Amino acid sequence: MLSALRLAAMALYFVPASLLNLLIVFLRPFNTDNSRWCGNVYGRPVLRLFGLTVHRELETLEATPHPYVIVANHQSNHDLFLHGTVVPRATVSIGKTSLKWMPLFGQIYWLAGSVLIDRGNASSAKQSMLQTTEVMQQQKTSIWVFAEGTRNHGKGLKPFKKGAFQMAISAGVPIVPVCASTYKRSMCLNRWRAGHIIVRSLPPIPTTGMSLDDMPALMDRCHAQMQQCIAELDARVAELDSAA
């Protein structure tokens, strides 16, 4: 019952939150700080409403100078609320072109400066990647990417797509892994205190001097580090939840 009430309240909140975010992006369209503002408007009230305690361990992310490519794990649509409170300044995300046509959210996502890629059109996708590389180099803007390309639904980190790593190598910028504990398995919205989530950034992985020949090893290194980190975070969350 509590879970249903929380989800209903979230749906109700989403409308005024979207209207506020729409105002923000209309007043300063394509500003590279829009994602951070909009993410917090969406995320912080919903995380409180859900009864979730979020621990943010982001020292390495905060200490890394722009630009860089953030690679994060993607569990569900609720990542909008969780990762929305983690997005740093001067950072935009990459998403599917189809997102642009979602009522309210799609227009906000576009005007927030997000890079929209048509995955069904290889030529168009490649051109978008090249433009993103130029944006990172010339505007000191960082990029947030869910490198799995789709939600993993809490069933473990999926294999990575190449795009994030191609961009990082082409621009000569580091990869900063950002890992969230597996909240899809641990949270319980039917409890007043629904659980703990830990989000941790890992030390940046440099790409200076790398070529595309180095990309498979870079992808494997990033994937292995994130997989190990998520396992550690899940163990800590289990301890926190059992002590509650």
Order of alpha helices (4+ residues) and beta strands (2+ residues): alpha-alpha-beta-alpha-beta-alpha-beta-alpha-beta-alpha-beta-alpha-beta-alpha-beta-alpha
